Amino acid sequence: MKRLISCTMILMLLALGAVPALAKQKLPGDFNDVQGHWAQKNISAVCNLGLMSGMGVNERGHKVFSPNSLVNRAQLAVMLQRIFELDYGDKRFVKQPLASDYYQDVDNQAWYAQAVTLAAINEVFDSNNNFYPQQAVTRIEVARTIHRCVNAKGLNIPMIMLMPYYQDMEGLSQEDTNALVFASNTSLMKGDGQYWRPYDNITRAELATLINGLVRLLGVDESYDGQEYRLAPGNSLTLMLNSNPTTGYRWTAAYDDKMLTLTGKVYQQAGNGNLLGQGGKDIWRFQALQAGTTELKITYSRPWEPIPPGESVQPIKTFTLKVVITPGQSETGAVKVTNLVIKEKSDIMETDLNIPVVSGQLDSGVLAAINKRFEGDAMEFKKTLEAEVKDYAADCEAAGYPIRPYELFTRYKQCSLNDDILSLYVDYYQYTGGAHGMTARMAYNIDLKTGKLLPLAELFKPGYEYKTVIDKEINRQIALDPESYFEGDMGFQGIVEEQNYYLDGENLVIYFNQYEIAPYAAGIREFKIPLTLLGGK
């Protein structure tokens, strides 16, 4: 009887996945030299997703990752190509570009040649006649190249906007400072106490950890449920959903394998994995195969509890995503947005303004009005802060206190542009002392026929209850992560007439500045509302 009970318990544990199979299949992330390593989870995750690979086998024939080996420029180029999927963008070439067109020390047949070529086209590495593929990379070089990839792909990555301070930041160029700030604020590369160590080399284990962080930043999560996602053929979609295998529940994906192919899948437990019953995330990486529209549907259920036809039993969770695969659309030829840079630095204030400038085939009066608004808002912001810092400096001098320079930065992102509407936003960042700076986001949704700003209400037909639809969707998204928001009267109370928004592809993005509905640490909160949800109203 005891033996029968023991056998039954073992079978149940096997069904739950709590006991590994005796002949466990080796996965891409199973390496002999990472067992017990501090980065084991990250190494396993990125290798199983096809973003990194091992370094061959040891003398006993076991696969090795070499986690403590330094990363060289060739390896970094390949990793950046895999995660960011660099391409030609809007550039066109008479003949196919080769690595040797850019660097004299890269063989066109080298395993990293294609990645180096695409990195050169996107200006990811500093231009030089030599690439130095075997040269070990530093932390600041990694941060710089990642930041350039983000800009080259036009990605909008949410992060806390503050100016970190490390004692070894002095002497960095403005570009490297921006890259360090990006890496620190996104938690991709944090400092060590008071030091960031910009010129330290980076190991393969550290790079794996960084790439796994990028996967989480760039991936699609539960907030996209029921929405639409666009990508080009050949590009990838990374999906991350909360999961807990110890409950016996599993995610099961259904999709058209003529439109999408699964290139990698991994489960990553949250935390350090020492807490019994702790959940984590299932992560899938799909590649788009051909143009068209398909649905990705994933259900969360117990495998031994199939749903009989006609029964009302349903999985406890269902995630659906409309995937639209279409070649990237180039910017309209009638209008383009370029950059006006204003940089100034004194003992009491540093200014670095990036101001959008519109040009193209528009009425000259409309163009002048649009550009006057952009430059006027930036200069007014600058003028106000200059007056404040002068008063602050005078008070400090009178009291004998040291002066901490103010900082003013602006960055903009073009979100949508067609023959009728330009939608972009400008982030105004200011540091005036204290624990952190503040960022105010200002969106500009401009009617290109008149040059006037478009209030949210003017996007809809008269009588359409757009507020009701949008409020419902925002409340749904807030419910997915309620801990990040204020409660009660301080929380979300519905959109207003002067609601901040911008248009981004097939989405209406409603946003709230810092402290509006959430704490400072939560950053600027954005809610993507698919235009399809608004029914073409």
N, C-alpha and C positions, 0 to 999 in steps of 0.2 A: 504493500500500500504506500509506504514511504517513497519507494522507488518511482511509483506511478506519479505521485505528487511532485517529486523532484523533476521528472521528465516533463510534466505539464508546465511547471514554472519555467524551465529552460526554454521550452517552445514559445511561451508567452514573451519571454525576454528577447528571444530571437526575432519575433514578430515586431516588437517595439524598436528593434535596432539597438538595444542596450548591450548586446553581446556581439562582437564582430565575428564574421564568418571565418572559419578555420583557414580557408584558402582565399584570403582577402585580395581582391584585384588591386594591383599597384596603380596609383594615380600619378598624373604628371608632377604633382607636388610632393611625392614621397621620395625623400632623399636621405641617404645614409648619414649625412653630416649635419643635419638640422634637428635631429631628435633632441628635445630639451633646450634648444636654442631660444633666446628671448624673442626672436622674430619668426618662429616656426609657423605660427598661424598665418601671418602675412605672406610668407614665402609660399606656403601651400595654396593660399587663395589666389595669388596672382599667377602662379604656374598653372593651376587648374583652369583658370580663365584664359590661358594662352598668351598672357602678357609678358611673362618671363619664362626662361627655360634653364636647364641645368648646365653644368660645365663638363659633361662627359661622365666617365666612370673612373673609379680608383683601381688600385692594383688587384683588388678582389672582385672587380666587375660590378660593384655597387654604384648606383647613380649618386653623383655629388652636385651640390649647389655652390659650394665655396662661399659661404655667407660672409666670411670676414675678408674676402679679397676686395681690392679696390675696384671701383667702376671706372672704365676708361671712356673716352669720347665716342668711340665706335659703338660700345654697348649702350651708352646714353642715347645716341641718335636712334638706335633701333627701338628702345623702350618708348621714346617720345612718339615715334611713328606709330607704334602699336596702340598706344593709349589715346592719342589725339587724331589718328588717321589723317595725317597731313596729305594734302593733294596740291594740284596746280592752282586751286582757287580760281580767280578770274583771269589768270595769266594764260596766254596762248603762245605756242612755240612753233617755228617753222620746221624744226626737227626735234626729235625726242631728246630732252636734256640728259646729259650723263654726268656722273660725279667728276670726271676729269675736266669738264667744262668749268668747274668751280675750284677744284683743288688738284694740285699736281702730285700729291702723295697718296691718292686714293685710286686703287685699281678698280676699273669698272666691273670686274668679275668678283670683287670681294663680297662676302656675305652681308656686309653692312652698306654697300655702295648705294642701293636704291634709297635707303633711309637717309643717308647723307645728302643725296641729291634733293630729296623733298625738303629736308631741313634747310638746305641752301636756298631753294626757291622761296621758302617762307621766312628767310632771314632769321633763323633760329639761333645759329652760332655766329660769332663774330667773323666778319669777312677777312680772309687771309689767303694767300696762295697755297698754304699748307693747312691741312685739317688736323694733323697729329693724332691719328686714330687711337694709338696706344697710350696716349697721355692720360693720367688719372685726373678726374674732374674734382673740383672743389664744391663745397656746399653753395657758395654764391653763384657759381656757374650753373649748377642744377636749378637753383631758384630762378635765375635769369632766363634760362632756356624754357622752363615751364611757363613763366610769365609771358614770354614771347609767343609760345604756342597758343596760350589762351587768347591773346590779342589777335593772332593770325586767324584763328577759327571764329573770332567774334563771339566768344562765349561769355555768358553773364553768370558769374559764380557768386552766390550770396556769401557774405562774410561780415564779421564785425568790423566796423570802420573805426579804427583807432591807430594812433602812431606809437608803436612799441619803442621802447628805448633799451638798447644794449650798449655796453661800454665800448664794444669793438666795432660800432657802426661808423665811427668817424673815418673820413677819407673815402667812403664809398661814393661812386658816381650817383647822380640822381636816378638813373635807370636801375642801378643795383639796389639803391635804397627802396625804390618802389617794389622791386622784386622781393626783397627781404620782407617788406611790410605785407605783401600778398601772401607769401609763404607762412609768415607768422600768424596773420589774422585768420587764415583758413585752417590753421593747425597742421599744415602739411610738414612744416619744419620749424619747430619751436626752438627757443634758445635753451641754454643750460645755465640757469640762474641769471646772472647779469651779463652773460656772454652768449653771442649767437654763433661764434666760430666760423666766420664766412670763408676763411681760407683753408679750413680742414678738408681733407679728402673724405669721400663718402664710400661706404662699403656696399656690397651687393645686398646685404640684409637691410641696411638703411634705405636703399633704393626700393626694395620690395615693400617696405612699410610705407614709404612715400607714395608709391603707385597704388597700393591698396587704399590709401586715403583719397587719391584722385578718383578711383572707381566710385567711392561713396559720394564725392562731390558732383561727379558728372552723371551718376546713375538716375534712373527713374524709380520712384518709390510709391507707397500707397496713395499719396496725394494725387497721383495721375489716374486713379481708378475712374473708368468711364470717359476718359479724355482722349485726345488725339495727339499722336507723336509723329513728326515728320523727319525723314532722313533720306539720304541719297543711296542708290544702289551701290553695294560694296561697303557701305558704312555700317557701324555697329550700334546696337542698343543694349545697354546694361540695365537690368531690372533687379531690384532688391526688395524683398518682401519679408516681413517679420515671420518667424517660424520657431517652433519648439518641438523637435522630434521626440522628446521624452514623453509627450502626451499621446504619441501614436499617430498624430496628424501629419500629413504630407501634402506638399503642393504638387499638383499635376497640371502640366502645361499642354494646351491644345492650340495648334497653329498650322497654317498652310505651309508645308515644307517646300513648296515651289516658290514661295515668297520670302520665307525666312529659314535660316539654318542655325541650329544651336552649335556654337563654337566652344562653349565652356560653361561649366556649372560647378558651384561650390557652396557648401554650407559653412558659415562662420559664426561661431558662438560668441556671444557678447562677453565683455570683460576678459578675465584671465582664464576662464573655463573651470575654475575651482568650485564654483557654487553649483550644487546638485540641482538639477531641474531647470537651470537657467537657459533661457532661449537665446536666439540670435537671428541671423538673416540667411535666407536662401538667395543666392546671387546667380543670375543667368546672363549669358552674353550671346546675343543673337546677331547674325549678319544679314543685311538685306540683300536679296538675290536679284530682283528685277522690279521694274516700276509697276505700280499698282497699289491697291488698297486691300488690307486684310485685317483680321481681328486676332489678337492674342488673348486667349482666355485661360486663366489659371484658377483652379479650384483647390480648396484646402479641406481635406477630408481624411478619414481613416481608410486605408486601402482595402481592408476586409469588410467594409461597410458600403458596398456598391448601392447605387440608387436604382431600384427596380423601375422599369418603364411605367409611367402613370402614377407613381407614388409621389407624395408631397415632401418626402424627406429631402433636404437640401444640404450641400456642404455648409460648414459654418462660416466660410468666407469664399467670395468669388471676386477675382480681379480681372477686369477687361480693359483692353487698350486698343484703340483703333490706330493701326499703323499705316501711314501714307508714305509710300516709297516713290519719290519723285526726284529727278535731277535738280540740283540747286539752281535757283533762278537768279540771274545776274541783276545787278542794280539797274534801275531805269536809266535810260540814256538821256532823258530830258533834264534831270536834276541830280546833283551829287553833293555830298557833304565832305568838306575838308576841314583841316585843323589850324587854328590860330593859337600859337603858343606865346605866353607872356611869362617870363621868369625874372624875378628880382630877389635880391637878398641883401639884407642889412643886419646890423647888430641886434635889431629888435624884432625883425619880421622876415620870414621867407615866403615868397609867393610863387606858385607854379600853376598857371591857369591854362587849361586846354579848352578853347572856345570853338564851338562848331561854326562853320561858315558855309552857307548854301550858295551854290552857283548853278548855272544851267539855263535852259530855255523857259524862263518865267518872265512875267512882266517886271520891268526894272524897278517900279515902285514897290511891288510885292517883295522882291528880293531885298531891297533896301530896308523895308520894314522888318522882315524876318531877322536879318543880320543885326540890325540895330537893337532888336529885343535881346538876342543872345549876348551881344557884347555889353549892352547896357546893364543887364542883370549881373553879369560877372564883375563889371567895374564898380557897380553900386555896392556889391558885396565886399569888394576890395577896399573901397573908400571907407565903408563903415568900420571894418576891422582896423584899418590904418589909424583912424581917429581914436579907437579904443586903446590900441597899443601905445600910442603917444601919451595918453593920459596915464596908462599903467606904468610906462617907463619913467614918467615924471614923478609919480608917487614913489616908485622904488628908489629913485635917486635921492629924493628928499628924505626917505626913511633909512637910506643906507642898505637897502636890500638888493641882492643880485637880481638881474633881469633874466627871465626865461623867455626867449624869443617866441613870438606867435608864429603860427603856420597856417597858410591858406592854400588849399589845393582844389582844383576842379577837374573832373573827368566826365566825359559824356559817352553815351552808348546809343548808336543809331539802331532803332528797334524795328521800324517798318518804313518803307518808302515806296510809293507808287505814283501814278500821275496825279492823284488827287490829294493825298495826305502824306505828311512827314510826321513820324512819331519818334521822338527820342527823349532821353532824360539826361540831366546833368546832376552829378553828385557834388555838392559843395561841402568840403571838409575844412573845419577850422579847429585849431588847437590853441587854447588861451590859458594853458596851465591846468593844474589838477590831474586827476588820475587818467583821464582819457580825453580825446577830442570828440567832436560832434559832427555828424554828417546829416545834411538836409538834402533830400532828393527833390528835384523840380522837373516835372515832365512837361514837354511841349508837344502838343498834338495840333498840328498846323494845317489849315486848309490852304493848299498851294494855289488855289484860284484867287483867294482874297488876302492871304497872309495872316488871317485871324486865328486865334486859338479856338479850339472846339471843345466846349463843355461836354461832359459825358452824355447828358440828355440829348444832345444834337446828333448822336450816333444812331438814335432809335426813332421809329415812327411815332407820331403823337398818339398818346393813349396807351402805348405799350408799357406794362408794369415791369420795367427792367429792374427796378430796385428790388422787387420781391424775388425775382429769379436770382439776381446776384447775391443778395443777402443769404438766401438759402444755401447757395453753393459755398459761400465763405464760411458759414456756420458749420457746414459739413466738413470742410477742410480743417477748421479749428478743432473740431471734435477728434481729429486724428492725433493731435498733439496738444491737448488743452493746457499742459503744464507750462508751455512757453508763453502763455498769454495772461494778461490781467483778468481778474474776475469782476463780476458785478458792474457797477457804473463806470469803472475804469476800463472795462473790456470793450469788445466790439458791440456797438449799438445799432449797426446798420450804416449803409453808405449815405453820404450827404450830397447836396446839390453841387458843391464845389469839390467833389471827390477827386483825389489824385488817381491818375490812371495813365497807361500807355498801351499801344498796340504792338504785339510781337508775333509776327507770322499769323497763325490761325487762332491766336489767343488775345483776349482782352485781359490785361494785367492790372488788377486793383492793388494799390500798395498803401502802406501806412508808415510814416516816418518814425524814428526812434521815440519811444515813450508814448506814442499815440494809443496803442492797444496792447503793448508788450514791454517788458523791461529792456533796458539798454543792451544787455548782453544778447538779447534775441535779435538785435539788428533791425534793419528795415524789413518789414513783413510784406510778402508779396503773395497774391492769390491769382493763379492763372484760371481764367474763365474761358473755356472753349467757345469760339464764336458759334459753333454748331448748337451749343446749349441754349443760345439766345434765339435760335430758330430763324435766323435771317431777318430779324426785325429791325 
